Amino acid sequence: MTVDKKKRSSVDERGYDTIKKQRQVSDVLEDEMSYSDDENHIQIDTVGTIQDSENYLKWQDTISSVVKSVVSIHFAQVTPFDCEPALVSEATGFVVDSELGIILTNRHVVGPGPFVGYVVFDNHEECDVIPIYRDPVHDFGFLKFDPKKIRYAKIQALELKPSLAKIGSEIRVVGNDAGEKLSILSGFISRLDRNAPDYGELTYNDFNTSYIQAAASASGGSSGSPVVNIDGYVVALQAGGSTEASTDFFLPLNRVLRALQCVQADKPITRGTIQVQWLLKPYDECRRLGLTSDREALARKLFPENIGLLVAETILREGPGDQLIKEGDTLISINGENISSFVQVDDIFDNSVGKEVNILIQRGGVDHTIKCNVGDLHAITPSRFVEVCGATFNELSYQMARCYALPVKGVFVSSASGSFNFDNKEKVGWIIDTIDNKETPDLNTFIEIMKTIPDRKRVTVRYHHLTDQHSPNVTSIYIDRHWCNEFRIYERNDVTGIWDYKNVAEPLSPESLLSHSAKFIDIPTSNANIANLSHSLCMVSSIATVPLDSLPAESFKASGLIIDADNGYVIVSRRVVPHDCLDCFVTIADSVVLPATVEFLHPTQNYVIVKYDPSLVKADTISAKLSDKRMKRGDKAQFVGFTHNNRLVTSETVVTDISSVSIPSNIIPRYRATNLEAISIDSNVSTKCNSGILTDEDGTVRALWLAFLGERQESKEKIYLMGLDITDCRATIDILKRGGKPVVNIVDAGFGSISVLNARIRGVPEEWIERMEKASQNRLQFMSVTRVSYTTETVRLQTGDVILSVNDKLVTEMGQLSGVITSLEDMKESPVLRFKVVRDGKILDLDVKTIVVKETGRIVIFAGCILQEAHHAVRQAMIDVPKGVYCTFRGESSPAVQYGISTTNFITHVNEVETPDLESFLTAVKQIPNNSYCKMRLMTFDNVPFAISLKTNYHYFPTAELAKNQMTNAWIELEHNKTEEKVTK
C-alpha cells in the first residue's frame, strides 16, 4: 500500500494508533514496518496486520456487548410429547426484547410439550422462564422472563437483521457450547440457499425454508445461539450442525422477526399452510422435472442471484393441496406474485389463513392455475395430550404426518409404556387404529372409548408403526387403572407457560371373574409319567410399573410349577416376580389367565411362591410330586422346559456339576441370588429354555430350572440359567401347605467354597480336614465368608473366615448355610447360630444372630425420584450405610436429574433437618412450598458427602407415597399435594 505524504495525517495516524493497540494484544513488533527511500511514499508491508488489528478490536468490542444479552438455558421437557422425548438439557438463547423480557431460542429447545426451565445471564444471575411461543414448523421459539428480577445487570436486547446475512460475511456464534458457560466460535457464511437439514425419522425436522450454512463447528448446548456480524446485529439463529464436517446450519430470521413483532404488538401469530412440502432445486433439475425454457429464462431474469425454484416434494393426503398439486410440480407464482423463495411463500400463506389463493405451477411443461384454501398451521399442531394407563397420546401432528404423506389425523402414541408397551425397544411412533374392537380415528374418540373400559380388563388393540404402514399389528393389552390410576388431559397454556390438566374419568371397577374350562395337552413322550407333567406346569407372568429396589418396571413371563393344585400354589423364579408391588398372573394350559397374589419371596434362593384361585378354572391340574432326596453329580434326569416362544420340550440329561454359586453383584445394588448350590446339566435344549424342571423317570420333580438375574452389561441384562434342588424349597412348601406363613432367618453374609489346599493355607487344622474328607460325598470343599452385609451387631463373621461347623454340625455344603425356615406362628425371635470358624489361623466360636430380610413396603416419590429405605441388596453391598433415604430411581426429565440427585445417593438432610428415614423426610419436604428452592445434603454410595439446591415443581412432579397395608397387603397411594388416598391394589 502506498500512501501520499500529504494524506498521512488523516490516514497514517489512525493506522499507527491501531498498530499500537494491536501490539498490546498480539505483540506486533515495530521492526515489522519498512519504509522505502522514496521521500514521497512510505511502503507499509503490514497493512494486512493493520486491517486484522482493526477487525480484531472491533470484534472484541462487539462480543463484549453481545454476551450481555446471551443467556444459558437450563431446561427440562418434562414428558414425551409428539416426537420429542422427555429430557434435561442445556441450550442458549438471547434477549430480543428487554422490556417485555423475551428470549429467542430454538423450537427444539422450547419443545412442543411441557417445559420447565431457567436462564443464567452473563453476570450469573438466574431467572425462571416460561415458553410463550414455538413455531409449528421452523426451528425457533420464545421464552419469557421477568426483567424486574434481574437486579444487578442492565438487560439489553439484540437487534434482528435478517437482510445482513450474506455470502462471505464473517460471523461469530456466541453461545453455551457443550454445556459450558460461554463459547465464541468464528466462521464465514458460505451458503444462503441450503435446504433444511434432515435429522432423521421420528424426530423434529424443519422444512419449507432455506438454511444458512457456515463453517463454525459449534456443538451441543449451542442451540439457540445468536449468529452476529461485526456490528453486533443478529443475522441468523444457530440451529444445528453436521457431525461429519465442521459445518453449521443457521435459521434465517425473516419469520422470526415477524413473529417477534406480533408478540410485541400483542397480536396472534398467524401461520398458514396448504400441507405441501417444497424443496429448492437447481434449474437443471427443474428442467428435468418439466420446467420450460421460457419460465426458466424469466426466473433467472427476475431473480439473478437464485440457483433454482421451489418444487413440490410431499403433498399430504386429505390436505388443502391434495389432488391439486402433484409431486414434482414447479411453483411459479402465488396470487400473481412470482415466487423465488420460501420467505415469499410463508409471507403469503401466513397472511391468508382461511382464504383462497391462486397458485400457478408448471407440470410437465404445462402451466396449471389452481385455487387452494389456506389452512391454519396451528390447528394441525398438537397442543394437548392424554395420559392414561401409563402411556401418553396426542393427535398425529403435521410434523410426523409429513414424513409419510399421511392425513393429519389419528391417535399417536408419544410414549408407549404401561399398558401400551408394545415393544421394549420402540417407545414412540405407534398409531392406535382400534381398541376394544372400536375404531379410534381421533383423540376424542379414543378418550371416550377408554372411559368405558373397566380396570384390569384385557382388550384387543390394532395398531401400526408410523414408519411401516404395511404391517398392521394386533395384540391384547391389560388395562391398568390402579397402579397407573391417572386419566388426564393436559392442555397448553401460553399465558402461564404451564400445561393445565384435568382428570377425565375415575377408573371403572373390574369386572367379576368367571370360571372357565381349560384342557391340557400331554407332553409327547412314551413315558406316561413324564407326559402327565404338563398338568403340573403353568405360565406365571408379572407386570411391574414401579421400579422398586432398583429393579426395572417391566413385564416378565416364565413357567411355574404347581405345587398344590387344591390351594393354587405355584413356585417360580424370582426373576419373574421380583417383589409384590406389581400385578401377577397364572395362565393355565395356555387357555385361562388368572390373577395371583405373592405369598412368599425367598431372600436368597431366587424363588417365589404365588397363589391363584383354583375355583376360577375347570382343569385337571395335578400337584407336582416333589422329591425329598438331593441330586448328586452323575444322576440321570429328564429335562422338561419351555423355550423362549413358550413351547414345551424334553430331553434326557445328566447332572454334570453341583457347585456353590453366588450371582455377581450389579453396579447399582439389586436383588440377586446368593448362597446356593446350583445344578448344571449336560443338555443343549436347556440353554434355550428360561424355565423348566428336572424329573426322575417316574415324574418326581428333583429340581427347578430357573433364570437368575445377573449384572447389567452394556444396557443388557445378564441372565444365568441353573438348576435349584427342590429339596431346598421343601420346608417352605410344607409350611404353606399346612396353612402357615414361612419365615426365613438368614445369616446376612455371603459364602463361597474353597479347596482343601486353600483351607490348609488359611490354617484349618488337619483334624477338621480329615473330618470333612470323611463326611463329604459330593465334592471336597470348605465354606468361606466372601462378604458380610452391613450390621450393627458386635459379634459378626468377617470376610475370609473359614466355616467349620454350625450348631456343632460339620459344614460341607452351601445348603447348610441357607438359613433357618420356620412358620411365623412358631417363631418368637430370630435364632442365634453357633459358628466355629478359622480366622487368622485361629479357631473361634461365634454366636451369630440371624435376621429376617424385610421386603420394601413403602416408597416416597419426590422431585421425580423414588426414595426408600436402603433395601437388602444395598446392605449386602455396603460396609457402612448412611443414615438417610435411598434413591432407587429418578425420572429422566425430573428436577432430581436437573439438580443432581443420582441413583444410589442417600439424602441425609433437607434444609439442615436430618432425614434418617422416610417419615422424617416426608415431614421435612412437606414444609417446602411449590416452585421454591431447598437445600439438600447427600451422601454418595462411596460415602462422599455433597450438597445441592433443588427447586420443587409440584405441578408436574408432586410429592406422593406408596405404602403397603400390612393387614390387607393392599398398596395405598397418597398424594401429599391433595391428601387423597387411593387403593391401588
N, C-alpha and C positions, 0 to 999 in steps of 0.2 A: 504494500500500500504506500503510495506517495502522497505526502501532504504538503501543500504550499505553505511557506513560512508565514505569509500574511494571514492565513486562516488558523495558525497554530493556537492562538489564544482561545478560539472558540471550539477547537477540536482536541488539541493535544492535552490541554489541562484536564479535560474530562477523562481522556484516555489514561494519563498518568495517575490521576486520582483513583481510577478504577484499579490500576495495577497495584498501587499502594495498598488498597483494601484487600486485593486478592493475595498479596504477599502474606498478609496476616492469616489467611485461611489455608492457602495451598503452597506457601513457601516459594513463590516465584522470585527468582534472583534478578538483581539489577543487570548483571552482565549478559542476560539473555537478549538485551536490546543492542542493536548495532546501528551505527549511523554511516551514511555514505559521505564521500569527500565533497560532493556537490553541495555548495552552500545554499543553493536554492531549494534543496529537497532533503528530507530526512527519511531514510529507509527503515521501517519498523518490521522486523521479522516475526514479531509475536502478536500480530493483530488477531490471530485466532485465539490466543490466550486472553486478549482483551475482551473479545466477544464472549468467550467462555466465562470470564470473570463476571461480566455484567449479567450474563444469563444465570450464573450460579447465585449471585447475590439477590437477584430478583426472585428466583425460585425460593430462596431461603426466606425472604420476606413473605412470599405468598403462602408457603407452607405454614409458617408461624401463625399466620392469620387463619388459615383454613382449619387447622387442628382444633381450634377453639370451638368449632361448630360440629366436629365429628364426635360421635358417641359410640361406645362399645355396648352392644345389646346382649344381655343375658336373658334367655327366654326358654320357655317350655311350651311345646304344643302338647296339651295335656291328654289328648285322646286321639286314637286313629280316626281320621275323617277323610272321606273321598279316597284319594290315592296317597295321602300323607300319613306316615306312621307317627306314633307318639314318641317324642324325643326331648332331650335337653341339649341346648347348644349355645354357641355364641356367634354373633354377627356384628355388622357395622351399620350405622345409619348416620344421618347428618340433618341438622336443623335447617328447615326451609321456610319456617315462619316462626320468628322468635316471640311474637306477641301471643299467637294462638297456641304455641307450643307444639308445632307439627314437625315430625321427623320422617324423612323419606328413607325407605329401605326396600328390600326385595319382597315380592309376594311370597316366595318360598320361605321367607323368614316370618312374616306376619302369619302366613299359613291360612288355609281356607277354614280351619276349625278353631276350637277354643285355644286361646293364647294367654299366657301369663308371663310377664317379664319386667325388667327394669333396665335402665341405661346408666352408664358411667361416663361422665363428662371428662374433659381433659384435665381438670383440676381434682379429679377423683370424687367429685360429688355424685351421689346416686339419686335416682328419681324413678318412681314407678311409671310405666307407660301402659296405655290401652290401645288396642287396634281400632281404628275408625274407618279404614277402607283397605280393601285388597282388590286389585283388578281381576276380573274373571279370567282374562287371558294373558295379559302382559305381566312381566315379572317385576311389578312394583306395588307397594302398599304404603299406607301412612300409619304412624303411631302418634299418639298424643300424650303430652306430659303437662304438668302444671308449672309454668315458668316461675311462679312465686316461690316454689320450693327450692329453687336454685338461688342460694343466698350469697355465695362468695365468688361468683363469676358473672361477667356480663355476657349474656347469651346473644350471639349474632347469627343471623341466617345467611346461608349461601344462596347465591342467585343462580337460577337455572337459565342457561343459554344454549338451547339445542342447536341453533344455527352455527355455532362456532366449532362444531365437530367437523373437522376437515382432514382429508388425507395428508399425512406428513406432519400433522400437528404433534408437538411434543406435549405429553401429558404426565400427570402423576396420579397414582391411585393411593389415597390416604385412608388407611383402614386398620381394622383389628385383625391382623394377619395371623392365621393359625392359632387364634386364641390369645395372642399377645396384646398388650395394651395399645400399642401403636406401631404401625409399619408404613413406610413410604416407599412405593415401588414406581419406577420410571418406565416410560415406553413411548412409542410413536404409533399413531393411528395409521393402520395400513389399508383398511377397507371400511366402506360405509354401507355396503350392499350385500352383506353376508346373510343368508337365510338363518332363521333362529336355530340355535344348536339343538341337537336331539340327545336327550339324556337317557333314553331307553323307554321300555314299556312300563306301564303301571306306575308311572311317576309323573310329576308335573313337567310339562313342556310348554314353552312359549311358542306361538305361531302367529301368522298373519302380521309379521313385522320384519323389517331388516334389522340386523345387529351390526354393531361396530366392532371391528376386530383390531387387536393391538398385541404387541409383544410386551407383556408386563409381568407375567409369571406370578400372579397372585395365588394364594392358597386358601385353605379352609379358614373361615372366620372373616374373610374379606368381603363376603357377600354384602351388598348394600353400600359399599364404599363410594364416595364421590370421585368421579374422574374429572380432574380440574386442569385448566390450562394455566399458562404462566401468569395470567391476570387474576387468577383466583375464581374464575367462573366455572360452574359445573357444566360440563359439556356432555356427560353421559353418566350412566349408573352401572357400576360393576355388577355383573350377574352370574358369570360362570367362567369356566376355563377348560382347556384341554389337558388331560393327564399325560398325553403322549408328546406334547410340544409346549414350549413356553409361550402359549397363546391364550389371550383372554378375550372374553366376549362382553361387550357393553351394550346396555339397552339405550336406544335413543330417547330423548326427553320430551318429544313432541306431545305425546298423550299424557305424560306425567305432568307437564306444565298445565295442560288443560284441566286435568283432574284437580290439581292444587288450586287453581283459580276458582273452580266450582266449590271446593271446600271453604276457601276464604270468603266466598260470597254467600255461603250457606245455601247453595243450590244443589239439587241432585246431580250425580254424575251419570248422565245417560250413556248407555253403551248399546249399540245396535249390531245386529248380525243377521245374515241370511244362511248361516250354518254351512259355509263353504270355506275350505282352507285353500289359500292361494300360495304359490311359490314364485319367487322371482327367478326367471330362467333367461339365459342369454338369447340373443336374437337368432342365432343359428339353430338352437333347439326349438324356438318358437316357429321358425320356418318349417322345420321337420314335422311340427305338430299342425301345420296348416296356415300359418300367418302369411298373408300375401305380401308381395314386394312393395306395393304402394302403401300399405299400412305400416310396414317396417320403415319405409323412407320417411313417412310423416312423423312417426315416433322418434326417429333419430334426429329429425329436424327440430321437433318441439322440445326434445329432452336430450341434448347432445352429450350430457355427462352420464347418461344411463347406459347400462350394458344390455338391458333387455326389458321384458314386460312380465306382468303377472299372469300366471297360468293356473287354472283350476286343478287342484291336486286331489281333494276329497270333498264329496258332497254327501252330507248326512241324510239318510233316509227319513222321509216324513218332515224334513225341514223346509223352510221357505224356498230354498233353491233347488229342492228335489224335483226332478223331471224337467226343470227349466234349463239348468246348467249341467254340462257333461264334463267328465274328466278330460283334461287336455284342451279345454276352451281357453282362448286367449282373451283377456279383459282389455277392451278398447276404451270404453268411456262409461260414465255413470251420470245420468241427468245431463248429458251433453258435454260434460267435462272430461277431456282426455286424461286417462289415468296412467301414471308412471311409477307410483309408489304406494306403499301400504298406508302412509300418512294420509293421503287423499281419501283412500277407501274408508279408513277409520273415521275421518272427519265427516264424510257424507253420511255414513251409517249412524254415527253417534247423534247426529242432528236430525235423523229421520225415523226414529223409533216409532213404530205404529203407523208409518206412512208407506206409500208405494213409491218405488224408484224405477227409473228406466235404465236398463243395463244393456250396453252393446258389447257383444262378444263375437269372436270370429272362430268358426268351427269348420275345419276342412276347406279353408279359403272362402267361406261364405259368411257374410255378416248376418247376425241374428240379434234382433232387438226384443228384449223380454221385459215384462213388468213383474216386479217382485216385491212382496211385502217385507219390511224390515222388522225383525223380531227384537225382543228385549233380551239382551245377553244376561242380565242379572236374573231373569226369570228361569233360565236353564242352568243356573249356578246354584248348587245346594246351599241353603242357609239354615238347615235343621237336620237332626239325625235322631234315630231312635235307639235306645239301649234296652235290650230285653234278653233274658236267658244267657247273659254273659257275653253277648255279641253286640255289635253296633251296625246300623244300616242307614243308608241315605239314598235319595233318588240318584239314579245314574246321571253323572254330570256331563256337560259338554266336553270337558277335558278328556274323560275316559271314552265317551262315545265316538269322538272324532277319530281316534286311532283306528277304529274298525268300521267307520261309516255307518254306525248304528243309529237308530232313532234315540233321541234323548229322553228315555223313559225306562223304567224298570227299577227293581229293588237291588241295590248294590251293597254287598257286604264289605264294609270297610275294615272290620275286624272279625274274622271267622274263628271265634273262640267259644267257650262254654258249650251250649247245646249244638251250636252250628260249627263245631270244629271238624270241618270236612277233611282237612289234610294238615298234619302237624307241620309240614314244611311250607305251606302256602296259606297265608292268613288274609290276603287281600285279593280282590278281583273276581269273586264269585257273584253270580246273579241268581236270585231266587225266582224260579218260574212258577212253582206251585207249592203250597204247604197244606197238609191235611186234605189233599185232593181238591184244593181250591186255588184258582189262578191268582197270581199276585202281580198285576200289571203296573202297579204304582205303590208308593209307600203308604198312602192312606188305606188302601185295600189290605195291605199286609198287616197294618196295625189292627184293623177291625177283625181280621181272622185270628190274630194272636190273642185277642181279648177272649175269644170263645174256647180256647184250648185249655183244659184243666192241667194243673200241676202234675208232674210225673207221668204224663201220658206219652206214649210212643206214637209218633206220626210220620207219615211219608213226606219226603221233600224231593222235589225235582229241581235241579239246578244245573248250571253250566258255568264254565270259566270264560271270562271276557276274552282271553287270548285263544280260545278254542271253541268256536261256535258249532263245530261239527260233532262234538262229543257230549251229549247230554248225560247227566248222572241222576240216579235215583237211589235214595238211601232212607233209612228210618233214623229218627233222632229222638232223644229223650228230653222232654220239656222240663227244664229246671227253673222253677219259680220259687224255690225255697232257699237254696244257697245263694243263687243269683235272683234275689227277690224283686229288684227294682225293674219297673217298666216305665221308662221316662222318655219324654220328647224334649230335646234340647233345641233352643232356637236362638239365633244370633241377635244380639242387641248392640248395634253400633254406637249407641249413645253412651252406654255404661261400659262397653267393651267386654261384657260378661255374657255368656250363653245362659239364658234363663231356661229353667226346666220345670216341667210339671209331671206329676205321676199320671199315667194313663189309666191303669186299672189295677186293682188288687188281684192276686192270683186266685183262680178258682180252685176249690178243694179237689183233691184227687178222686178219681172215680173208684168205686168199690171194686175190689179184685174178685174175679170169678174163677172158679175151678175149671181146669182144662185137662184133657187126657193127653198122654204122650206115649209113644211107642219106641222102645229101644230096639236097635239092630245089633245082633250079636257080632262079636269080633270074628272075622272069617279065619278060623283055625280049626284043626281037627280035635284039639283039646277042648272038651266041653267046659271044663273049669275055667280055662283062660277066656273062652268065648263069652262066658257069662259075666266077665268083669266089666263089660260096657254098662251093666246095670248099676255099677257102683261108682261110675265116673260121671262127672258133670263139668260144666264150664262155670268158672267164677270170674266176674268182671267187676271193676270199680270205676267210678267217675269222681275224681277229686277236683274241686275248684279252688281250694285253699292250699297254697304252698307251705304246709305245716312242716316244722322240723327240717327245713331246707330241702324237702323232697318236692319234686316237680308236681304241679297241678295238672295231671294228665289222666288218661284212661288206660287201663291195663286189662289183660284177659289171659287166663291160663286154666288148665284143667284142675279140678279139685277131686278129692276122694271122699265119698260119702261114708262116714264112719258110724253114723247112727241114722238109718232111714226113718225110724219111727219118730224121732225128735228133730230131724232135719239138720244134723250137724255135718259140716264139711270141713276138711282140712286142706289148706292150700298155701302156696308160697307167700311170704310177707312182701315179696316184690310186687304182688298183685294188690294186696290190701296192706299198705304200709302203716296206716293209722285208722282211727274211726271217725275222723272229720271228713266224711265222704259218703257217697251212695254206693252200696254193694248189691250185687245181683248174683243169683244162681240160675243157670239155664239147664233144664232137664231134657235129655235126649235131643238137644238142639231143636226143641219144639216149644217149650214153655219157659218164660223168663219170670223169675220171682224175686221180690226184694228180700234182702238178707240183712241181718244185724251182726255186728262184730262182737263175738263172745270172749275171745281170748287172743292176746298178742304176746308171743314169746319174746322176751327182751334180747335173746342172743342167738336162738337156733333157727331163725328165718322161717318160722311157720306161724300161721294164724288159723283160728277156728271160727267159722261163721255159721249162722243158723237161718234156715228158711222155714216157711210154714208148709209142712207136708200135706195139709188138707187142701191146699190150693192146686195140687196136681194129682191126677189119677194116672199112676205109672207104677210098674213093678220094679221100683228101686230096691236095691239089696245093700244092706250094711256090709262093708268090706270085712273080710276075715283077716285079722291082724296077727302077726307073728309075735311071740314073746321070746324069740331066740335071735341073738345078734348075728349079723352076717360076718363072714370071715373071708380073707383072701382065698381065691380059688373056688368059691361057691358058684355053682351054676344057677342061672336065673332066667326068667322070661322078662324081657323089657316090653312094656306097653306104654306108648307115648302119643302125644298129639303134636303133629307138625305145626309149622307156623301158619298154615292155612286150615288148621283145626281138623286134620284127617288123622284117624286112629291108625297106628302102625305097630307091629310087633316084631320081635326078633329074639333069638336065643343069644345069651351073653354069659360072661363070666366076670366075677369080681377080680379086678387086677390089683387094686390097692385100697387100703383104708388108712387114711392118714389124718393127722391133726392139721386143721386149716383155720386160718384167720383171714378174712377178706381184707384186702388193702384199704386203708382209710382214704377218704376224699379230702381235697384241699379245704373245701367247706364241709365241716363235720355233718354227717347224716347217718341214718341207721345203716348198720352193716352187721352181718353175722360174725360172731366170734366164738371161740372155744368149742369147736365142734369137730367131730370125726366125720370126714367126707368120704363117700364111696365113689370109686372110679370103676368104670366097666369098659369092656372091650366090645364096642358096638358103634358102627358107622351111623346107624339110624339115630342113636341118642343125641348126637351132635346137632341134628336137625329138629330136635324137639325141645321146647322150652318148658315142658311139664310132662309128667307121667309117673309110672310106678314100676317097681321090681317085684316079681312074684315067684313063688315056687310053682311046680307043675300042677299042684292041686289048687292053685288060685289064691293061696295065702300071701298076703302082701307083706313083703320083707322090708321095703324101703320106698321112700318118696323120691321122685326125680324132680328137682326144684331149680328154678332160676334165682340166682343170688345177685343183687345189685352191688356192683363194684365201684371203682373210681371213674370219674369223668375224664375222658381223653379227647382233646380237640373237638369239643362240642358233641361228643358221642359218649353214651353210657356204656361202660364195660360190664358185661353180663357173664357170670360164671355159671356153668351147668354142672351140678353134682348131686349125688345121692345122699339122703339123710335116713339113717336106720330108723324104722318105725318104732323100735323099742325106746328110742329117745323121746317119743311122743306118748307112749302108753300111759304114763302116770297122769298126764294132763287129760287125756281122753277118758280114762276111767273115772276121774273126779267129775267130769262133765256128765257122763252117762249116769252117775249116781245123783245128779241134780245139784252138785256143788259148784263152787266157783274156784278155779285153780289159781294159786298164787305161787310165783317163782321167787325164791330167795337166792340171790347170786352173790358170789364173791366178786366185787367190782374190780376185776383185774383181767388183763389179757394173758393167755397162756400159749405156749408153743412147745414142741418136742425138741429134745436134744439127744444126740447119740451118747452111747456109753462112754466113748472116748472123751467127749466134752464134759460129761458129768464127772469123770475121774479127774480131769484137769481142774474143775471147779472145786474139787475137794470132797466129793461124795465118798464116804468110807467104803471099803471093799465089801464089808458085810451087807451093806444095802445094795450094792451092785449084784452080789450073789443072790439076794432075795428077789430082786427084780428079774434076773435071768431065769430063775426057777419058776416064778409065777407067770411070766409073760408067755402067751400063746401066739399072739398075732405078730408083734414086732418088738424088738428090744429098744426101749426108749425111756427117758425120764422126762417129766413135765417141768418146764421152767417158766418163770414170770417174765413176760415180754414188755408189759406196760401196766402201770397202776393208775386207775382213774382218780380224779380229784376227790379228796375226802378230808374231813376234819378229825377223823379218828387218829388217836395217837399210836395205837397198835395197828400196823398195816404191813402188807407184803411190800417188797421192794423189787425193782427190776433186776433180774439176774438170779433171784432166789431159785434154788432147785427144790422141787416139792418131793418129799419122801413119803409122807403119809398124811391123811386127813381123818381125824377121829380114830387114830390108831390103825387105819386100814391103808395098806400099801397102795400107792397111786402108780398105775402103769398105763392108763388110757385117759384121754381127754374127757370122756363121758363122766368120769368120777369127779370132775371139777365143774360140771354144768350147773350145779346149784341144788337146792332142796325144794321140791314141789309139794305143797300142802294145799288143803282147801281153806278158803277164807274163814269158814266156820271153825276150823280146828286150830288156826294159827292165833296165838296170843301175842307173840313178839318174834322178831326176826331171830333165827337161830345163830348161835356162835359156834364156829367150827375150829377144832384144834388142829393146827397145821404144824408139821415138823418139817423144817426146811434147812437147807445148807446155804449159808450166807458168808461170804468171805472165808470159806474153808471151815466154818464152824457150824455145828448143828444147833438150831434154835427152835424153841417151842413157842408158837404164837396163837393166841386166841383171837381169831379174825371174825368180826361181825359181818353178817350178810346184810344185804339190802334188798328192798323191793323197788324195782325201777318204776318210777312214776311217769306214766304217759302224759303228754301235754293235754291239758284240759281247758286252757284259756289263752287267748291271744288278744293283743291290742293293736289296732290299726291307727297310726298317727303319721301325718305328713306323707302318706303314701307308702310307708314301710310297715312291715308286720313285726311286732315285738312280742317276745315271750320269755318265760324263764329259760335259763340255759338247759336244753334238753340233754338226754343221757349221752348222745354222741359227742356233745361239746365237753361234758365232764370226762368222758373217756380220753379226749384228745388233749386236755389242758392239765397242767400241773397246778396252776393257781387260777381260779375262776373269779373275775372281778365281781364286786357287789353292784350289779346293775342289770337292766333289762337288755335282752339279747336281740339283735336284729337278724332275723332269719330270711328276710326278703325285702326288696324295695322295688316299687313300680318304676318303669323305665322313663317316665316323664314327671316324676313326683318331686316335691320340694326336698325329699330325702336325697335324691340324686343331685338336684341343683345346688344344694348347700353342703353336701359332703358326708352324709351318713352312709356307710357301706355295710354290706352284708358281713357278718361276724363281728361287728362293733358292739360294744356294751355302752349304753347310756347310763352314766353314773350320777349325773346331776342335771337338773333343769332349773335355770335361774338360781344356781347355788344351793338348791334344795336337793338333798340326797334322794336317789331313786333306786333303792336296792331291790325292789320288787314291783310287780305290775300295779298293785294298789297305790303305792306311794307315787308312782309315775303318773297314773291317771289323776290323782289329786293335784299334782303339780301342773299338768298340762291343761286341766280344766280352767285354770286361772288365766290362761293366755288368750287374749282377745283375737278375733279374726283379723287377718292382714296386719299382724304385728310381729316384731322380732322377739325371739327369746334366745337366751344363751344356753348352750348345752356343753357339758363336759363329757367326753367319751374315752373309751379305752379300746385299743385295737386288740385283735386276737393274740398278738405278741406282747400284750400288756404295756403298750406305749400310750401314754395319755395325750389327749389333744382337746381342743375346744373349737366350737363353731358358733355362729349365729344363724338362726333359721327363721324364715318368715312363714307364718301359717297361712293357709288358704282353705278354709272350711267349705267353701262353695264346691270346689272340685275334689278336695281331699279332706273329708270330715273325719273327726275322731270317733272311733267305734270300737267295740269289743265283741268277741265271740267266746262264749263260755259254756261248758257242758254242765248240765244239771246232774249231779251225781245220783240223784234218786230216780230220775226218769231216763237218763242218758241222752236227753234232747239237748241240742246245741241252741243256745239263746243268743240272738243278736241284739245289741243295744247301741244305738247311735246317740252319742252324747250331745250332739247339737240339737236333737229332737227329744231326747229322753223317752224314746218309744221302743218298747220291747216287741220282738217278733220271734215266734217259734220257727226255727229253721228246719229242724229235723224231727 
